[in-house]
Amino acid sequence: MKYPPLLAAAVALMGITPALSAQCSGGYATAVAGVGTVYFGRMNSAPANQAAIAGSTPDCARQAFLAAGAGAGYVSGTDNLEDQSYALSFTGTTVTGLLSGTGNDGGFETTAGPPGNNGRYATSGAWSYYDDGTFAITTAPGVHGFGFFGTDVGDKFLGSLKVTFDNCVGACDYSYTVPGNFFQSPYGDGNLFWLGLILNSNTMARVDFNANGALGVGGDTPGYDDFTILADAGFGTPSDVVPEPASMTLLASGLAGLGARSLRRRRRTQA
């Protein structure tokens, strides 16, 4: 549900958030002092199929991320990469973005769900993105949170993924490293995770991804899907915005007027 500014503020003040699904028990959020809250959940092996992602630990982390965003009055939007475009559009919002700076091996691939291509797969639809090096996503202003599904990270020796959320200049950028498989266990082929960050107050304009692995050693090629943003309520698309109470009153008055006018016409015709 997307709220207009007035209602969003009320929702935030009342602390109303959508409930998580029954499979989710909590514990997916970690507060980072002076930055915001990280939402992370991981499966050490591949789910049975795409449908099995729903209610999994990564999906519960995603749900918690979205619920917290809704509680703060933000609108959410997702690009599921089905159009295989580096120009990103986050459905449900007017926010756009750009994916750039691919590694030596990167691009879009079609594999709907596990077992996927070398452990990588789309977490929704049929298309996802893969990259063995560094790339970045830049977005328009007004973004307070960013999250995504990752697949098959760190299943090679010294493999890991570093994600840097650029919320301002210099020292206040925040980096999170998704741990890799340093001893060939426990992260298996097709492992799945969700990573998201909601900032306390700042907005972010760029997210950097580095899959070169620990100590700068490459060799791991993760997959990515369902890039999701949380933005100011004013960036919601009209079809996703709940009408303000005043707007609803005007609509009701207009409908009543049309009804009365139609009734008068019928009476004149009958006379």
C-alpha positions in Angstrom: 0.0 0.0 0.0 1.3 3.4 -1.0 0.4 6.4 1.1 0.2 10.1 0.2 2.3 12.5 2.3 -0.3 13.4 4.9 -1.4 9.8 5.5 2.1 8.6 5.4 3.1 10.9 8.2 0.2 9.6 10.3 1.1 6.0 9.6 4.7 6.6 10.6 3.6 8.4 13.9 1.3 5.5 14.8 3.9 2.9 14.1 1.6 0.9 11.8 3.5 -1.7 9.7 2.2 -4.6 7.6 2.4 -7.9 9.3 5.1 -10.5 8.2 3.9 -13.8 6.9 3.3 -16.6 9.3 6.6 -18.3 8.4 8.7 -15.3 9.5 9.7 -15.2 13.2 11.8 -12.0 13.2 15.4 -11.2 13.9 16.2 -10.0 10.4 17.1 -6.4 11.3 20.4 -5.0 12.7 20.7 -1.4 13.7 23.9 0.4 12.7 24.6 3.4 14.9 24.6 6.6 13.0 23.6 5.0 9.7 20.4 3.0 9.7 19.1 -0.6 9.8 20.4 -3.5 7.8 18.0 -6.3 6.8 19.6 -9.6 6.0 18.6 -13.2 5.6 20.4 -16.2 4.0 19.8 -19.8 2.9 23.0 -21.8 2.7 21.7 -23.9 -0.2 19.3 -23.4 -3.1 15.5 -23.4 -2.5 13.7 -26.3 -4.2 12.2 -23.9 -6.8 11.2 -20.3 -7.3 7.9 -20.7 -5.4 9.8 -22.0 -2.3 11.5 -18.6 -2.0 8.3 -17.2 -0.4 8.5 -17.5 3.3 12.2 -18.4 3.3 14.6 -16.6 5.6 15.8 -14.3 2.7 12.2 -13.5 1.8 11.3 -12.8 5.5 14.2 -10.3 5.6 12.7 -8.7 2.5 9.3 -8.6 4.1 10.8 -6.9 7.2 12.5 -4.4 5.0 9.3 -3.5 3.2 7.3 -3.4 6.4 9.7 -1.0 8.0 9.7 1.2 4.9 5.9 1.3 4.9 5.9 2.1 8.6 8.2 5.1 7.9 5.8 6.4 5.3 8.0 5.4 2.3 6.7 4.0 -1.0 8.4 0.9 -2.4 9.3 0.0 -6.0 11.0 -3.0 -7.6 12.7 -3.6 -10.9 12.6 -7.3 -11.5 14.8 -7.0 -14.6 12.3 -8.6 -17.0 13.0 -6.0 -19.6 16.8 -6.7 -19.5 17.5 -3.0 -19.4 20.4 -1.2 -17.7 18.0 1.8 -17.3 16.1 0.8 -14.2 12.5 1.7 -13.4 11.1 0.8 -10.0 7.5 -0.2 -10.5 5.1 1.5 -8.1 7.2 4.7 -8.0 8.4 7.4 -10.4 12.1 6.7 -9.3 14.5 5.7 -12.1 18.1 4.4 -11.9 21.0 3.2 -14.0 23.1 0.0 -13.7 26.6 0.6 -15.0 30.3 -0.5 -14.8 30.0 -4.3 -15.4 32.9 -6.6 -14.7 34.7 -8.9 -17.2 31.8 -11.2 -17.2 28.4 -9.7 -16.7 24.9 -9.2 -18.2 21.4 -10.5 -18.1 20.5 -14.2 -18.2 17.2 -16.1 -18.2 16.7 -18.9 -15.7 13.5 -18.9 -13.7 14.4 -20.3 -10.3 16.9 -22.9 -9.1 18.9 -24.9 -10.0 19.7 -22.1 -12.4 22.9 -21.3 -14.4 25.9 -22.3 -12.3 23.8 -21.7 -9.2 22.4 -18.3 -10.3 18.7 -17.9 -11.0 15.8 -15.3 -11.1 14.0 -14.9 -7.8 10.9 -13.6 -9.7 10.0 -13.8 -13.4 12.6 -15.3 -15.7 15.5 -12.8 -15.9 18.2 -11.8 -13.5 21.6 -10.1 -13.7 25.1 -11.6 -13.0 28.5 -10.0 -12.7 32.0 -11.3 -11.6 33.4 -7.9 -10.7 32.3 -4.4 -9.8 29.2 -2.5 -10.9 27.0 0.3 -9.5 23.4 1.4 -9.4 22.6 5.1 -9.3 19.2 6.4 -8.5 17.2 9.6 -8.6 17.0 11.7 -5.3 14.6 10.8 -2.6 15.7 7.2 -2.0 16.0 6.2 1.7 16.4 2.4 1.4 17.7 -0.1 -1.1 17.6 -3.9 -1.1 18.0 -6.9 -3.5 18.1 -10.7 -3.7 21.5 -12.2 -4.4 22.2 -15.8 -5.5 25.3 -18.1 -5.4 27.6 -15.7 -3.5 30.7 -17.1 -2.0 30.5 -20.7 -3.1 34.1 -20.5 -4.3 37.2 -20.3 -2.2 37.8 -16.7 -1.0 34.6 -15.5 -2.7 32.5 -12.8 -1.0 30.5 -9.7 -2.0 31.0 -6.2 -0.7 28.1 -3.8 -1.1 28.6 -0.1 -0.4 25.6 2.2 0.2 26.6 5.8 -0.7 24.4 8.0 1.4 26.7 11.1 1.4 30.2 12.1 0.6 33.2 10.3 2.1 33.3 8.7 5.6 29.5 8.3 6.1 29.2 5.7 3.3 28.3 2.3 4.7 29.7 -1.0 3.5 28.3 -4.5 4.2 30.2 -7.7 3.2 28.2 -10.8 2.5 30.5 -13.5 3.8 32.0 -16.1 1.4 32.9 -19.7 1.6 36.3 -19.6 3.1 36.6 -23.3 3.9 34.3 -24.7 1.2 31.5 -24.8 3.7 28.6 -24.1 4.4 27.6 -22.0 1.4 26.6 -24.3 -1.4 25.8 -23.9 -5.0 22.7 -21.7 -5.5 22.7 -20.1 -2.0 20.2 -17.2 -1.6 20.2 -14.0 0.4 18.4 -10.7 0.8 20.3 -7.6 1.8 18.7 -4.2 2.4 19.5 -1.0 4.2 17.2 1.8 5.4 18.9 5.0 6.4 18.0 6.8 9.5 17.7 10.2 7.8 20.0 10.7 4.8 19.1 9.6 1.3 21.3 7.4 -1.0 22.1 8.1 -4.6 24.4 5.1 -5.4 25.0 1.5 -4.4 28.3 -0.2 -5.4 28.8 -3.9 -5.7 32.2 -5.6 -5.6 32.3 -9.4 -6.1 36.1 -9.6 -6.4 36.1 -11.7 -3.2 38.2 -11.5 -0.1 41.7 -10.1 -0.4 40.8 -8.9 -4.0 40.7 -12.5 -5.3 38.1 -13.0 -8.0 36.5 -16.1 -9.4 33.0 -15.8 -8.0 30.1 -14.7 -10.2 27.0 -14.0 -8.1 23.5 -13.3 -9.5 21.2 -10.4 -8.6 17.4 -9.8 -8.9 14.5 -7.7 -7.7 16.4 -4.4 -7.0 14.1 -2.6 -4.6 14.0 1.0 -3.4 12.2 2.9 -0.6 11.5 6.5 -1.5 9.7 9.6 -0.2 5.9 9.2 -0.5 5.8 11.9 -3.2 7.5 9.6 -5.6 4.6 7.1 -5.6 2.7 6.6 -8.8 -0.9 7.9 -8.8 -2.4 4.5 -9.2 -0.6 3.3 -6.0 -1.5 6.3 -3.8 -4.4 6.1 -1.3 -6.6 9.2 -1.8 -6.5 11.8 0.9 -9.7 12.1 3.1 -10.5 15.4 1.5 -10.1 13.9 -2.0 -12.4 11.1 -1.1 -15.0 13.6 0.2 -14.8 15.5 -3.1 -15.2 12.2 -5.0 -18.2 11.2 -3.0 -19.8 14.6 -3.5 -19.2 14.5 -7.2 -20.7 11.0 -7.5 -23.8 12.2 -5.5 -24.2 15.2 -7.8 -24.0 13.0 -10.9 -26.6 10.7 -9.4 -29.0 13.5 -8.7 -28.6 15.0 -12.1 -29.3 11.7 -13.8 -32.4 11.3 -11.6 -33.8 14.7 -12.7 -33.2 13.8 -16.3 -35.1 10.6 -16.0 -38.0 12.4 -14.3 -38.2 15.0 -17.1 -38.2 12.2 -19.7 -41.0 10.4 -18.0 -43.0 13.6 -17.7 
